[in-house]
Amino acid sequence: MTSVDRQTIRILHVVGGMNRGGVETWLMHVLRNIDRDRFQMDFAVHTEKPCPYDDEVRALGSKIIPCLDPAKPWLYNRNFKRILREYGPYDIVHSHVHHFSGYVLWLAKQAGIAVRIAQSHNDTSSVQAKAGWYRRVYLALTEWWVDRYATVGLGVSYKAAASLFGSAWSTNPRRQILYYGIDLTPFQSPVNSVAIRTELGLPADAFAIGHVGRFIEQKNHVFLLEIVAEVAKREPRMRLLLIGDGSLRPEIEQKVIQLGLTDRIIFAGLRPDVPHLMLGAMDVFLLPSLHEGLPLVLLEAQAAGLPCIFSDVITEEVDIVKPLVRRISLSRSASDWAEAVLSARGDTSAITQSDALGVLEKSSFSIEMSVKELTKVYQANFPSC
């Protein structure tokens, strides 16, 4: 039976796991808001471990399907094609695993999937430039596969698109930008700041710096701690709220002890209520990342009306609410960053939260706009659905 007969387009998304990262959170926004009668989304994941979004994915009628052994291509080949046979037929394979998408879409082509989408969510060009010869061979091969087997290429920003599709990507009609969209509803209701801060152990009068991100090298947590150590010298009421988890968390916890900041840092772990924490517990948002595609957390921070201090390597498309954003070079000292953070705290007249939210609502970064553009991509190949 064809997808036109079914009047439903079946999409298999390929992700590492449905964790609370930017990619996965955007996919959850999409799943919650897309017409699930017309678009059936399942998720092939590279883990058997339970992930935070798994239960909600299933509750919304989608499947979580482990596809293991990505580091062993011959086994992954067998596992992936078995999934297509057992859970299909799928009309679209939509891969979100950056360069590995090349291999995924090659396998999808072999299995007869006509529509194969590679989506780039990150700008890894600075990391690729330092790769050794073995990694360079892998990158060259997977980029060739992406170019050959991706019938559609999507980038969440211009930098993210160039990172996977090459600097001339915009001349290829099969490549385009698809911005993240966020659900702005949680930012429309007032929150009880006193209750939120009490729950987190934040003093009511604390100057709270917020950060949301996995504990991985990309997020630059060591430099983040150096910045807040400088802020602490100038502002004794400073607290840092770290939301997230990851492999480097133990190392960062040790660094906190070394810097004598144990009573100033709150490790909040993974949280499902990031918008409420931004609205009720943070005064400034800090993101000194080494690289990003289009950080969803910066969209959320602006929707919350927070002054945002972040590295100038981050793509400029994220500068939506201009009065709230300030870029700083990573070559500047931690002391310079600290001064920027303290200056942002004092600028209370920049823009109100409600006005900042209004700017986001009219932008390309609402979930309604994002879902609309994504469904256009899907329907372009199935005009009768």
ABEGO torsion letter per residue (X at the ends): XBAAAAGBBBBBBBBAEBBBBAAAAAAAAAAAABBAAABBBBBBBABABBBAAAAAAAAAGBBBBBBBGAABAAAAAAAAAAAAAAAOBBABBBBAAEAAAAAAAAAAAAAGBABBBBBBABBAAAAAAABBAAAAAAAAAAAAAAAAABABBBBABAAAAAAAAEAAAAABAABBBBBBBBBAAAAABBBBAAAAAAAAGBBAABBBBBBBEBBBAAAGAAAAAAAAAAAAAABAABBBBBBEBEAAAAAAAAAAAAAGAAAABBBAEBBAAAAAAAAAABABBBBABABBABBAAAAAAAAAGBBBBBBAABBAAABABAAABBBBBAABBAAAAAAAAAAAAABAAABBAAAAAAAAAABAABAAAAAAAAAAAAAAABAAX
